[in-house]
Amino acid sequence: MTGRVTRHTLTVAAPADTLYALVADVTRWPVIFEPTVHVRLLEHDGHSERFQIWATTNGEVKTWTSRRTLDPRARTITFAQERSQAPIGSMGGAWHFREVPGGTEIVLDHDFTAVGDDPAALDWITRAVDHNSPVELAALGRVAQGGHPIDDLVFTFEDLVRLPGAAADAYEFVNRSDLWPDRLPHVSRVTLREEPPGVQDMEMDTVTADGSAHTTRSIRLCFPAEQIVYKQLVPPALLTGHSGSWEFHTGVEGTVVIARHTVAINPATITTVLGPSATVADARRFLRDALGANSRATLTHAGAYAGARVPVTEGTVP
């Protein structure tokens, strides 16, 4: 098959080991790399791994499974798509992190083919790689040069909430976000497009406690009765990235939902958003409180909805 090879590079004023670690941890990709929506780690032994990734490619959400080999000593990560999605026939490549005067040169190589050697498809893939690669390199630079430890800026937290009713009904409440303006008092408008099934493009207007209005847009992936994951396409000013998930489990009595958030703080905006004396620690507390409260409020209403759908047993008083 006829293929193409591309190379994209960027020199960043940050240690090579820091940059290598950011690329090696795929669980952080949705809040670091703009195209990445979700990553599901399937296998990992420290030296090699296998994962499924969902990402935007030329405006479409695509998914594929990849294998990677990690070499921290050489600071090299090689990858190959195990199962590509048309029009990609095959895709592989490598990340290299090379120490240079003043920082690190990041080198991102790709080699790929198109299904059926279609020239138009090969051009489509090339455009996607040439668009996404510089965006990913720039994102690495922003995070690594933030002036703070990576673990302080990029972190995950979760709330476990127990609800009455069936997990399927709680899932349905969160899945049907197009009905949220009638179901959630802080949501005034939702525009929802779902194509293909299970892939949602959601734009939402909300009103906060102080009366201010906010518009957000997210890509959501819905795995029926099990999990809904999302990524904000335009995060708020305090963040460079925000992704999350809702996981639904049937408990001994009712439903257990885990609401998880992963965020990447933008240190340059902390004092603008939170005040001149605010610190990264203040931003972490603010985000934990604000985002956690939003999720718990939504789940309170989901629980009321699910609980109301529990059949009344004969002889009991409703």
C-alpha positions as CSV (number, residue, x, y, z in Angstrom):
1,M,0.0,0.0,0.0
2,T,1.1,3.6,-0.6
3,G,1.6,5.5,2.5
4,R,3.0,8.8,3.8
5,V,5.3,9.9,6.6
6,T,5.1,13.1,8.5
7,R,7.3,14.8,11.2
8,H,6.3,17.6,13.5
9,T,8.7,19.2,16.0
10,L,8.6,21.8,18.8
11,T,11.3,23.0,21.2
12,V,10.0,23.6,24.7
13,A,11.7,25.2,27.7
14,A,10.9,22.2,30.0
15,P,12.7,19.0,31.1
16,A,12.6,16.1,28.8
17,D,11.4,13.7,31.6
18,T,8.5,16.0,32.4
19,L,7.3,16.0,28.8
20,Y,7.8,12.3,28.4
21,A,5.7,11.7,31.5
22,L,2.8,13.8,30.1
23,V,2.7,11.7,26.9
24,A,3.2,8.4,28.7
25,D,0.1,8.9,30.9
26,V,-2.8,8.5,28.5
27,T,-5.4,9.1,31.3
28,R,-4.5,12.8,31.3
29,W,-4.8,13.2,27.5
30,P,-8.4,14.5,27.4
31,V,-7.4,17.6,29.4
32,I,-4.1,18.2,27.7
33,F,-4.7,17.4,24.1
34,E,-7.5,19.3,22.4
35,P,-8.5,16.5,19.9
36,T,-8.7,13.8,22.6
37,V,-12.2,13.2,24.0
38,H,-11.7,10.0,26.0
39,V,-9.2,7.2,26.6
40,R,-10.0,3.8,28.0
41,L,-6.8,1.9,29.2
42,L,-7.2,-1.8,28.3
43,E,-3.8,-3.3,29.2
44,H,-0.7,-1.9,30.9
45,D,2.4,-3.5,32.3
46,G,4.8,-0.6,32.6
47,H,6.6,-1.2,29.3
48,S,3.7,-1.7,26.9
49,E,0.1,-0.9,26.9
50,R,-3.1,-1.1,24.8
51,F,-5.9,1.4,24.9
52,Q,-9.0,2.7,23.0
53,I,-9.1,6.3,22.2
54,W,-11.9,8.6,21.0
55,A,-10.7,11.9,19.3
56,T,-12.0,14.6,17.0
57,T,-10.5,14.3,13.5
58,N,-11.4,16.9,10.9
59,G,-14.5,17.7,12.9
60,E,-15.6,14.1,13.4
61,V,-15.3,11.9,16.5
62,K,-13.3,8.8,15.6
63,T,-12.3,5.8,17.7
64,W,-9.5,3.3,17.4
65,T,-7.4,0.9,19.5
66,S,-3.6,1.4,19.8
67,R,-0.6,-0.4,21.2
68,R,2.4,1.5,22.6
69,T,5.9,0.6,23.8
70,L,7.4,3.0,26.4
71,D,11.1,3.5,26.9
72,P,11.7,6.0,29.6
73,R,15.5,5.7,29.4
74,A,15.6,6.6,25.7
75,R,12.5,8.9,26.2
76,T,10.8,7.3,23.3
77,I,7.2,6.1,22.9
78,T,6.3,4.1,19.8
79,F,2.7,3.5,18.8
80,A,0.6,1.6,16.2
81,Q,-3.1,1.5,15.7
82,E,-4.3,-2.0,16.2
83,R,-7.7,-1.5,14.7
84,S,-8.0,1.7,12.7
85,Q,-11.2,3.4,11.6
86,A,-11.9,4.2,7.9
87,P,-10.6,6.1,6.0
88,I,-7.3,5.2,7.8
89,G,-5.9,1.9,6.7
90,S,-3.0,1.9,9.1
91,M,-1.3,4.4,11.4
92,G,1.9,4.3,13.5
93,G,4.7,6.5,14.7
94,A,6.7,7.6,17.6
95,W,7.3,10.3,20.2
96,H,11.0,11.4,20.8
97,F,12.1,13.8,23.5
98,R,15.6,15.2,23.0
99,E,17.5,17.4,25.3
100,V,18.8,20.6,23.6
101,P,20.2,23.8,24.9
102,G,17.4,25.7,26.7
103,G,15.0,22.8,26.9
104,T,13.7,19.8,25.0
105,E,12.9,19.2,21.3
106,I,9.7,17.1,20.9
107,V,9.6,15.1,17.7
108,L,6.3,13.5,16.7
109,D,6.5,11.1,13.7
110,H,3.6,9.5,11.9
111,D,3.4,6.9,9.1
112,F,0.0,6.0,7.7
113,T,-1.9,4.5,4.8
114,A,-5.5,4.9,3.5
115,V,-8.1,2.3,3.0
116,G,-7.9,1.1,-0.6
117,D,-5.0,3.4,-1.3
118,D,-7.6,6.2,-2.0
119,P,-5.6,9.4,-2.8
120,A,-8.5,11.6,-1.5
121,A,-8.6,9.6,1.8
122,L,-4.8,9.9,2.1
123,D,-5.1,13.7,1.7
124,W,-7.9,13.7,4.4
125,I,-5.6,11.8,6.8
126,T,-2.7,14.1,6.1
127,R,-4.8,17.2,6.8
128,A,-5.9,15.7,10.1
129,V,-2.3,14.8,11.2
130,D,-1.0,18.2,10.1
131,H,-3.7,19.9,12.1
132,N,-3.7,17.8,15.3
133,S,0.0,17.3,15.7
134,P,1.0,21.0,16.1
135,V,-1.9,21.5,18.5
136,E,-0.8,18.6,20.6
137,L,2.8,19.8,20.7
138,A,1.7,23.3,21.7
139,A,-0.5,21.9,24.5
140,L,2.4,19.9,25.9
141,G,4.5,23.1,26.0
142,R,1.7,25.1,27.8
143,V,1.3,22.5,30.6
144,A,5.0,21.8,31.0
145,Q,6.0,25.5,31.1
146,G,3.2,26.4,33.6
147,G,5.7,27.2,36.4
148,H,4.2,24.7,38.8
149,P,4.5,20.9,39.4
150,I,2.3,19.1,36.9
151,D,0.4,17.2,39.6
152,D,-0.6,20.5,41.1
153,L,-2.1,21.7,37.8
154,V,-3.6,18.4,36.5
155,F,-5.6,16.3,38.9
156,T,-8.7,14.2,39.3
157,F,-11.4,14.1,42.0
158,E,-14.7,12.3,42.3
159,D,-17.9,12.1,44.3
160,L,-19.8,8.9,45.1
161,V,-23.5,9.5,45.4
162,R,-26.1,6.9,46.4
163,L,-29.5,7.3,44.8
164,P,-32.9,5.6,45.1
165,G,-34.3,3.8,42.1
166,A,-32.7,1.9,39.2
167,A,-29.3,2.7,37.7
168,A,-31.0,2.6,34.2
169,D,-33.3,5.4,35.2
170,A,-30.5,7.5,36.7
171,Y,-28.6,6.9,33.5
172,E,-31.5,8.0,31.3
173,F,-31.8,11.2,33.3
174,V,-28.2,12.2,32.6
175,N,-28.3,10.9,29.0
176,R,-31.4,12.9,28.0
177,S,-29.7,16.3,28.5
178,D,-32.1,17.7,25.9
179,L,-34.7,17.6,28.7
180,W,-32.6,19.3,31.3
181,P,-34.2,22.8,30.8
182,D,-37.4,21.2,32.2
183,R,-35.7,19.0,34.8
184,L,-32.8,21.1,36.2
185,P,-33.5,24.6,37.6
186,H,-30.0,26.0,36.7
187,V,-30.2,24.9,33.0
188,S,-32.0,27.3,30.7
189,R,-31.1,25.9,27.2
190,V,-29.6,22.7,25.7
191,T,-29.0,22.1,22.1
192,L,-28.2,18.4,21.5
193,R,-27.0,16.7,18.3
194,E,-26.4,12.9,18.4
195,E,-24.7,11.4,15.4
196,P,-23.8,8.6,15.3
197,P,-25.9,7.2,18.2
198,G,-24.0,7.5,21.5
199,V,-21.9,10.4,20.4
200,Q,-23.4,13.7,21.6
201,D,-22.5,17.3,20.8
202,M,-24.1,19.3,23.6
203,E,-24.3,23.1,24.0
204,M,-25.8,24.3,27.2
205,D,-26.7,27.6,28.9
206,T,-26.6,27.6,32.7
207,V,-27.3,30.2,35.4
208,T,-25.1,30.2,38.5
209,A,-26.0,31.2,42.1
210,D,-25.0,34.8,41.5
211,G,-27.3,35.1,38.5
212,S,-24.6,35.1,35.8
213,A,-25.1,33.1,32.7
214,H,-22.6,30.7,31.1
215,T,-22.6,28.8,27.8
216,T,-20.6,25.5,27.6
217,R,-20.2,23.0,24.8
218,S,-19.2,19.4,25.3
219,I,-18.7,16.2,23.4
220,R,-20.3,13.3,25.3
221,L,-19.9,9.5,24.7
222,C,-22.7,7.4,26.1
223,F,-22.2,3.8,26.9
224,P,-25.8,2.6,27.6
225,A,-26.7,2.0,31.3
226,E,-23.0,2.0,32.3
227,Q,-21.1,5.2,31.8
228,I,-21.3,8.7,30.2
229,V,-18.0,10.5,29.6
230,Y,-17.6,14.1,28.4
231,K,-15.1,16.7,27.4
232,Q,-15.6,20.4,27.4
233,L,-14.6,21.9,24.0
234,V,-14.2,25.4,25.4
235,P,-13.3,25.2,29.1
236,P,-13.8,28.2,31.5
237,A,-11.0,30.7,31.9
238,L,-9.6,29.0,35.0
239,L,-8.9,25.8,33.0
240,T,-7.0,24.7,29.9
241,G,-8.9,21.4,30.0
242,H,-11.9,19.7,31.7
243,S,-13.2,16.2,31.2
244,G,-15.3,13.9,33.3
245,S,-17.6,10.9,33.6
246,W,-20.7,9.6,35.2
247,E,-20.5,5.9,36.2
248,F,-23.7,4.0,37.1
249,H,-23.7,0.9,39.4
250,T,-26.6,-1.1,40.8
251,G,-26.2,-1.1,44.6
252,V,-27.7,-3.2,47.4
253,E,-30.4,-0.6,47.8
254,G,-30.8,1.6,44.8
255,T,-28.0,3.1,42.6
256,V,-24.4,4.2,43.2
257,V,-23.1,6.9,40.8
258,I,-19.5,8.1,40.7
259,A,-19.1,11.6,39.3
260,R,-15.5,12.1,38.2
261,H,-13.7,15.2,37.0
262,T,-10.2,15.7,35.6
263,V,-9.0,19.3,35.2
264,A,-5.9,21.2,34.0
265,I,-5.6,24.5,35.7
266,N,-4.4,27.6,33.7
267,P,-2.1,29.3,36.2
268,A,-2.0,32.5,34.1
269,T,-5.7,33.2,34.9
270,I,-5.9,32.3,38.6
271,T,-5.5,35.9,40.0
272,T,-7.9,37.3,37.3
273,V,-10.6,34.8,38.2
274,L,-10.1,34.4,41.9
275,G,-8.4,37.6,43.0
276,P,-4.9,39.1,43.2
277,S,-3.7,36.9,46.1
278,A,-5.1,33.6,44.9
279,T,-2.8,30.6,44.5
280,V,-2.9,27.3,42.8
281,A,-4.1,25.7,46.0
282,D,-7.0,28.2,46.1
283,A,-7.8,27.2,42.5
284,R,-7.8,23.5,43.3
285,R,-10.2,24.1,46.3
286,F,-12.5,26.3,44.2
287,L,-12.7,23.8,41.4
288,R,-13.3,20.9,43.7
289,D,-16.1,22.7,45.4
290,A,-17.7,24.2,42.3
291,L,-17.6,21.3,39.9
292,G,-18.4,18.8,42.6
293,A,-21.4,20.8,43.7
294,N,-22.7,21.0,40.1
295,S,-22.5,17.2,39.7
296,R,-24.1,16.5,43.1
297,A,-27.0,18.9,42.2
298,T,-27.6,17.1,38.9
299,L,-27.5,13.7,40.7
300,T,-30.0,14.9,43.3
301,H,-32.5,15.5,40.6
302,A,-31.6,12.2,38.8
303,G,-32.2,10.4,42.1
304,A,-35.6,12.0,42.5
305,Y,-36.5,11.0,38.9
306,A,-35.3,7.4,39.4
307,G,-36.9,7.1,42.8
308,A,-40.3,8.2,41.4
309,R,-40.2,5.4,38.9
310,V,-39.8,2.6,41.5
311,P,-43.0,0.5,41.3
312,V,-45.1,0.7,44.5
313,T,-45.3,-2.7,46.1
314,E,-48.9,-3.8,46.9
315,G,-49.8,-3.1,50.5
316,T,-47.3,-0.4,51.0
317,V,-48.1,3.3,51.4
318,P,-46.5,5.4,48.7
